[in-house]
Amino acid sequence: MIVWLNGAFGAGRTTVSAELCPALTELGGLVARPGLRP
């Protein structure tokens, strides 16, 4: 049971990271762009 929960949590964390990383990169680019370029 503990191993199954551990695996499910690991898979969920990986999925969240895979979805958040591109979103954070895009958000960072949108925030940085106006400050760097007029």
Secondary structure, DSSP 8 states (H G I E B T S, - for coil): -HHHHHHHHHHHHHHHHHHHHHHHHHHHHHHHHHHH--
